[in-house]
Amino acid sequence: MLPGNVLLSRSRDQLTLWMKANLTGLERLRAKLPGGWRAADKTGSNGEYTSNDIAVLWPVGKSPIIVAAYITQCTGPESKRSAILAEIANLWPNHSLSGNRHRPVNSASYSMSE
């Protein structure tokens, strides 16, 4: 919805402003993005074993990247799940700049071990 034309321009601009101002995502997908990248995201969690973050990332001089990351059945504190989400986002700069931006990152290759 943010990169496309589903919403009217002013509605898209307002939603983008709200999502960019989101502070709950600072330790999640936004945490390890390269300097100059912009992000707008919406986080969620159940307060126990599940955390998620959905974001639009704008690399400098490149098309936006949409990331949806969900973690569930992960015991431990919320900070542990936030750190995992930050590492997931850390995969995107190299992945998106390698010419493979339309192929998903293999989630099975990421270990959630303690």
C-alpha positions as CSV (number, residue, x, y, z in Angstrom):
1,M,0.0,0.0,0.0
2,L,2.8,2.4,0.7
3,P,4.8,1.9,-2.5
4,G,1.7,1.5,-4.7
5,N,-1.3,3.4,-5.8
6,V,-4.0,1.6,-3.7
7,L,-4.5,4.7,-1.5
8,L,-5.0,8.3,-2.4
9,S,-1.8,10.2,-2.3
10,R,-2.6,12.1,0.9
11,S,-3.8,8.9,2.7
12,R,-0.6,7.1,1.6
13,D,1.5,10.0,2.8
14,Q,-0.3,10.0,6.2
15,L,0.1,6.2,6.6
16,T,3.8,6.5,5.7
17,L,4.3,9.2,8.3
18,W,2.6,7.2,11.0
19,M,4.7,4.1,10.2
20,K,8.0,6.0,10.0
21,A,7.2,7.5,13.4
22,N,6.7,4.1,15.0
23,L,9.2,3.7,17.8
24,T,8.4,0.1,18.7
25,G,10.4,-1.1,15.6
26,L,13.7,0.6,16.5
27,E,15.1,-2.6,18.0
28,R,13.6,-4.9,15.3
29,L,13.9,-4.7,11.5
30,R,15.3,-1.1,11.7
31,A,18.0,-1.8,14.2
32,K,20.8,-2.8,11.8
33,L,19.9,-1.1,8.5
34,P,22.7,0.7,6.7
35,G,22.9,4.5,7.1
36,G,20.7,6.5,4.8
37,W,18.1,3.7,4.5
38,R,14.6,4.9,5.4
39,A,12.0,2.5,7.1
40,A,8.3,2.5,7.9
41,D,7.1,-0.4,9.9
42,K,4.3,-1.9,12.1
43,T,5.3,-4.2,14.9
44,G,3.2,-6.7,16.9
45,S,3.6,-9.4,19.5
46,N,1.6,-11.5,21.9
47,G,3.8,-10.7,24.8
48,E,4.9,-14.3,25.3
49,Y,6.3,-16.3,22.4
50,T,5.5,-14.4,19.2
51,S,6.8,-11.2,17.7
52,N,6.6,-9.7,14.2
53,D,7.5,-6.7,12.2
54,I,6.3,-5.6,8.8
55,A,8.2,-2.9,7.0
56,V,8.8,-1.0,3.9
57,L,12.6,-0.3,3.5
58,W,13.9,2.3,1.2
59,P,17.6,1.7,0.3
60,V,19.4,4.8,-0.9
61,G,18.8,5.2,-4.6
62,K,16.9,1.9,-5.0
63,S,13.4,0.6,-5.1
64,P,11.6,-0.1,-1.8
65,I,11.8,-3.5,-0.3
66,I,8.8,-5.0,1.6
67,V,9.7,-7.3,4.5
68,A,7.3,-9.3,6.7
69,A,9.0,-11.2,9.5
70,Y,7.1,-13.4,12.0
71,I,8.7,-15.3,14.9
72,T,6.6,-17.7,17.0
73,Q,7.2,-20.4,19.6
74,C,10.4,-18.6,20.6
75,T,10.8,-18.8,24.4
76,G,12.6,-16.1,26.3
77,P,12.3,-12.3,26.6
78,E,10.9,-9.9,24.0
79,S,14.5,-8.6,23.6
80,K,15.6,-12.0,22.2
81,R,12.9,-11.9,19.5
82,S,13.7,-8.3,18.7
83,A,17.4,-9.3,18.2
84,I,16.4,-12.1,15.9
85,L,14.3,-9.6,13.8
86,A,17.2,-7.2,13.7
87,E,19.4,-10.0,12.3
88,I,16.8,-10.9,9.7
89,A,16.8,-7.3,8.5
90,N,20.6,-7.4,8.4
91,L,20.2,-10.0,5.6
92,W,18.4,-7.6,3.3
93,P,21.1,-5.1,2.4
94,N,23.4,-7.7,0.9
95,H,20.5,-9.7,-0.5
96,S,18.8,-6.8,-2.2
97,L,21.9,-5.4,-3.6
98,S,23.1,-8.7,-5.1
99,G,20.6,-8.7,-8.0
100,N,18.5,-11.3,-6.3
101,R,15.9,-9.0,-4.9
102,H,12.9,-11.0,-6.2
103,R,14.0,-14.2,-4.5
104,P,13.0,-14.7,-0.9
105,V,15.6,-15.2,1.8
106,N,15.5,-18.8,3.0
107,S,14.1,-18.6,6.5
108,A,15.3,-22.2,7.1
109,S,18.9,-20.9,6.9
110,Y,18.4,-18.8,10.0
111,S,18.8,-20.5,13.4
112,M,17.0,-19.4,16.5
113,S,19.3,-21.2,18.9
114,E,20.1,-19.4,22.1
